Amino acid sequence: MHPAILLLTAVLMAPPATAHVHPHTFLTTPEIIQARGYPAQTHHVTTSDGYVLELHRIPRGRRGGGRGEGVNAVDVVSSGKNSSINTKENGKVVFLQHCLLCSSADFVMNDPDQAFAFILADLGYDVWLGNVRGNVYSRRHVRLSPNQREFWDYSINEIARYDVPAMLTYVREVTGSPTISYVGHSMGTAVFFAMMNYHPQINNWVRVMAAMAPVAYLHNSRFFKIYEDYLELLDVTAAKLGIEEFLMNDPGFAKLASVLCSPLSPVKFICSAIRLFLFGLNSDYVDKNYQSVILAHNPAGISSSVMRHIRQFNVSRQFQAFDYGATRNQREYGSTSPPRYSLARVTVPVGLFWSEGDWLVDPLDVRQVASELPQVVLNYRVPLSDFNHNDFMWAENARDVVYGQLASLLEAYN
């Protein structure tokens, strides 16, 4: 059931409550960044297959010391491959890539001393936040409309082949830094691993890659064991109905979520139930006062084929390209079966960050990933058994149990 339906049911059943809309509910990522006292920039890059992607940048921390000091760094818009922004070279450029159904907002939805993007900015990093095609920030194309089915005809294949390479190329050109650090969460790791099968030369661009909740193999995933029947039904139904876009919140739902998930709401338990369904066993590490903002920004939308591709990782027990079926596979790949992605092609130093409380990414699957990557320089288990998949993004204690170790890894390669 869509989260909006659950929340609407809660509205109809609940007694009247005093509306309390969190001030961050309707803010975009750049606006959240500015509200926290940081400079924010908005950039656009067009992929070779025509998608217009929006990137967000925090060029420096609250105390300065980063890039872009010579410009007005509030909502600077730069389109295309050329930028007029002059930056000084300090070598500390980092690119953050979000998870499935997420956006750049997930790296800034916490207090400045708790959200990872802000932590890195205050450490002197030039922080870039990516947004893949189809999410709330990247819904433009040079000739297609989101109302057209062709717009949504993409999977992790295209995100890995076009989106991430285009964004990394743009970041290198704007900053003048030939090498950058990469941090991914969940799907943000899968697209990095897959990208090296299309563009192995990008290994030379990346100093170090940090993988939070690394996704490649998912056949031991508890999430799929619990929800597989439901997910299969959802997949089949979506295909029959021709549903191409999957789960993007709108302003009406954002307001609804903010009111019903606020600390004063008598039905705020529904919000915890939604988080349980989507992300696994709830921990107590997410600020309940900010839960409404999180659910107002998530899910951020994606193609149904990307959702299907993630499920294929589980069903096939392989880390492989999208399976279109024999006929189209033959046309796309020259074979009736999709090719496998090889982790051996990821030659950059990689740090793995995982948790036993993660319902989606099981420790057994992480072990297989670690065994196939050529250069695992850190294999870090979060020392909390109930730390779940999205606690990597939103938990108040993520700074203590994850980000400190992750920042040390990045510093070691800068």
N, C-alpha and C positions, 0 to 999 in steps of 0.2 A: 504494500500500500504506500502511495506517495506520502511523504511527510506532511504535505499540505492538507491531505485528507484527515490525517490523524489530528492535526492541530484544529482543523475546522470542527471535527467531532468534539474536541475538547471545549471549543467555544460554545457550542450548542448545549453542552451538558453542564457547564460550569456556572456558578453563581457570579453575579456582577463583581468585577474587581477594578480597582483604581488603575487606570492605564499608566504605564511607565515605559516610555520608549527610550532606550539607551541612546545617548547622543551619537554614538558611532554607527548606529544601525544603517543609515542611508548614505554613509560616507564611502567614497571609492578608496582604493588603495592609496593613491597619492594624498587624498584628503585625510586618511587615517595617519599617514606618515607626518603630514604637516601638523595635525592636531596633537601629536606627541612631541612636537618641537624640532623636527628634523626637516631638512630641505628635501623636496621631492621633484623629480623630473619624469616626464612622460615621453617616450620615444616610440616610433613605429618602424617596422621593417616588413618588407614584402617578400614572401618566399618565391622561389622559382616557379612554383605552380599556382601563384596568384593570391595566396592568403595574406591578409594584412594583420600582423601580430603587434600587440601592444606590450611594450616593456616598461617597467617602472624602475626608477633608479634613486638610490640614496647616496649621493656623491660624497658625503662626509657625515661625521657624527655631530652631536649637539655642540661639542666644543671645537669643531673645525678639524683641520688636519688631514682632510681627505682630498678628493679631486673636485674640480670645477669651482675653485675658490674665486676665480675671476669673473664669474657670471652670476646673474640673478638666478639662483637655483630653485626657484619656486615654479613648478609646472612648466618647465622648459619643454617645448615640443620640437622634436627633430624627426623628420621623415626621410626615408630612403637610406642610402648607404653613405652619404656624406654629412658630416656634422660640423657646425661652426663653433662648437664648444672647445675651447682650449683647456687642456688638462695637463697637470704636471705628472711626471712619471714617478710613482713610488713602488710599483710592482704589486701592490695589494689590491687586486681586482678579483671579485668573487661573483659567480653566477649561481642563483638559487632557482631550482626548478620544482614546481609543485606536484602534488599527487593527483590521482584520478578524482574527477568531479570537484577539483579545487582550483584556486587561482593564486595570484601573487599576494592576495590579502592574508593567506594563511601564515605567512612569515612575519606579519606585523600585528596580528590580533592578540596582543598581550601588552603588559606594561613595558616601558623601555628597557628595564633591566631584566626582562624575561623573554621578550620576542627576539628570535635569533637574528633577524635582519638588523634590528637596532643594536644588538650586542656587537655584531660585526662592524657596523658603521662607527660605533664608539671605539672600536679597536683600530680604527684607521683604514678600514676597507672601503673601497668604492663598490657598493653593493648594487647588483642588478637582479631584478626579479622578472622571470619569464612568464609568459602566458601562451598556452598552445591554442591552436585553431579550435574554434567552436565554443570556447568558454566566454564568459560574460564580457571580457575585454577584447577578444579577438574574433569578432563576428562579421568581419568585412572581407571581401574578395574583389579582385579587379573586374570581374565580370559576372560572378554568381551572387545570388541572394540566399540568406538562410532559409528562405521560403522554398528554395529549390532543392530537390532531393540530391542532386549532384554535389551540392555544398557539403553534405554530410557523408559523402562516400570516402571515408578515410578511416584508418585504424592506427595502431601504434607504428605500423610501417611508415606512414607518411610523416608522423610527428618526428620519428627518428631520422628519416631521410631528408626532410625539408625544414621543419620548424626549428629544432634545436640547432642544427648547423647554421641556419640563417641568423638566429639570435646571437650565437657565439661569434660568428663572423662580424656582425655589427658591433658587438661590444669591443672586440679587438680593434676595429677600425676607429671607433669613437675615442677610446681610451689611449690608443697608441701602445697598448701593452700586448706583446706577442703571445704571452702565456697568461692564463687565468686559473683560478681554482673553481671547482664545480661542487655544488652540494645539491643532492637530490633527495626527495622523500617519496617512497613508494613508486608510483608510476614514473616519477622523475628520475628514478634509478634505472628502471627498465628501458626507457627511451635512450638513456646514455649508453647502456650496454649494447642495445640494438644498433645505435648510431655507428658504432665502430665497425660494424659489418658492412655498412654502406660507405663510410668515410674514414678509413683507418688512419689517414693523415692527421685527423683531429687529435689523435693521441699526442702529437707533438705540440698541441696548443694548450694542453691541460697539465698543470703542475701536479695536482693531486685531486682525487675525486672522493668525496665523503658520501656514503650511501646509508641513509636512515631508512630502516625497514626495507631492505633491498628486495626488489621483485624481479624474479626471473622464473624460478620454479615455484609452483604453487600446489603441487599434488598432495602435500601433507597439510594444507591449510584447513584449520578448524572452521573458518568462516564458510568455506564451500561444503564441508561435511554437514554443517548445520542447515545451510540455506540452499543446497544444490537443487532440490526439487522445485522450490519456489523460483530460483533463478532460471532454471530451464523453462518453466512455464512462462515467466516474464519474457524471456528471450524469444520463445516461439510466438507468443502473443504479439510482441512488438513487431516481429517480422511479418506476421499476417496482416497487421493493421497498417503496415508501412510507416511505423514510427521511427524516424531517423535521428531526432534529437532527444537526448536523455537528460532530464532533471536540471533545469535551470530556474533558480528563484527569480521572482519578479518583485517590484516594490511593494505590492499588496501583501505577498507572503512574508517579505522582510518585516513589515510592520506587525503583521500577525504574530510572527515568531518572537519579535522583541517584546510585545505585550504579554504573551502567554508564557514566555520563558523567563520573565523577570522575577526577581526574588520575592515580590509581593503576590505573584500569581498563584491562585489555589490549584492550578493544573500544571504547574511547572514540572511535575513528575513525568508528564507526557514527553517533555523535552529530553529528559534523561532516558526515557524508553526509546526515543528515536535514536539517540546516540548509541544506545545499546544495540539496536538493530543494525545500524549502519557501521559501527566501528568496533563492536565487541564489548566485553565486560567492562563496565564503567569503573574507573578509578575515582578517587576523590581529589585528583590533582588539578582539575580544571576549575577555574574561578567561576562559581555559580552565577555571580553578577555579570559575567561576560558571556555566559552560555547563549544568551539570547542573540548577541551580536554574531557569534560563530554560526548559529543556525540561520541567521538572516543572510549570511554570505555564502553558505554552503547548503546544497550543492550548487556549483557554479556553471554546470552544463558541459556536455561533451557529446560526441557522436555515439549512437547506440552500438556502432561497430567497434568502438574502443572498449566498451563494456563487454561486448561479445569476445573480443580478442583476449582480454584478461581471463575470462572464463575458459577460453580455449587452452590457456597455459595449464589450467587445472585439469581439464578433461583429457588433453593429449599427453600430459605429464612431460611436456617438452617446452623449452623456450624457443619459440619459432615464429616465423612470419604469419600473417593472418591467413586463415584457411577459408577461401571463398567457395570451396567445392571444386570437384575435379575439372569441370569445364573452364571456369575462369582461372583456376590455378594454372592450367596449361597455358592460358593466354598471358597471364602475368609473370609466371615463373619458368615456363617451359617444362613443367612437370605437373603431374596430377596431385602431388603433395607439396605443401609449403616447405621452403627451406628452413633449416634450423639456424638460430642465431648462435654464434660461437663466442663464449666468454673469453676464449683464448685470444681473441682479437682486441681485447681491452688491456693494453699494455701499460697504462698509466698506474702509478701507485694508488691503491684503493683502500679506504678505511670503511669497515662494515660496522654498523651500529644497529643492534637488534635487541628484542625483549622477549622473554618467555611468555609474557602476557599478551602478546600480539596475536589476535585471532586470524589475521590474514596471512602474515608472513611467519611461518613456523620455523623454529630453530633447526629442524632437519633440512628444510629447504635452504636455509642460510648456509648450513654446513656444505651442501652441494655447490652452492655458488662460490663459497670460499675455496673449495677444492679445485674449481675450474678456472678461477681468475689467476693470471700469471704472477701478479704482484700485490698480494694482500699485505699491507704494512700495519694494519690494526684490525683486530677482530674483537669488537667490544660488546659485551653483554650488559645491558642496563641492570643494575643491581636491585631491581624491584620487580617482584613476581607479578604485580598487577598493573604494570605500566603498559598501556595498550597502544594500538596502531597510531592513533592520532594524538596521543600524549606527546609524541615527538614534536608536534607543532604547538599544542595549546597548553600543555601542563605548566603549572606555576613552578614546579621543581625541575623542569627540563634543563634549566641552566645548570643546576647542580649535578644532575646525573647523566646529562648528555652533552650539552653545549660546551662545557669547560673542556671536556676531552676532545670534542670536535674542533674547537678553536685551536687547541694545542697542535692538533694534526695539521691544520692549515698553516699555522705559524712555522711549523717545522719545514715547510716547503716554500716559504717566502723569504 
